[in-house]
Amino acid sequence: MSARSHKIRVGQVEIYAEDTGQGSPAVVWTYEDPYSAVAQIKGHVAFYPDRVDEIAEH
């Protein structure tokens, strides 16, 4: 499940949530189109560490 959100300090983010059937808490989000003042975060992924079991690089 994913959704878009607008964060005041960074701009547009894409939010991904786990579909558990009991509500979907946000797990990770990406900064695909940040404001120019924070352009260095473009393409980065942030996550709640207590909601992620494993991280794999491809």
Number of C-alpha atoms within 10 A of each C-alpha: 9 14 11 12 12 11 11 8 10 17 17 17 20 16 20 18 16 16 12 8 6 7 9 13 13 17 16 18 20 19 22 16 16 20 16 11 10 13 14 11 17 16 13 10 14 13 14 10 10 7 13 11 6 6 6 4 3 3
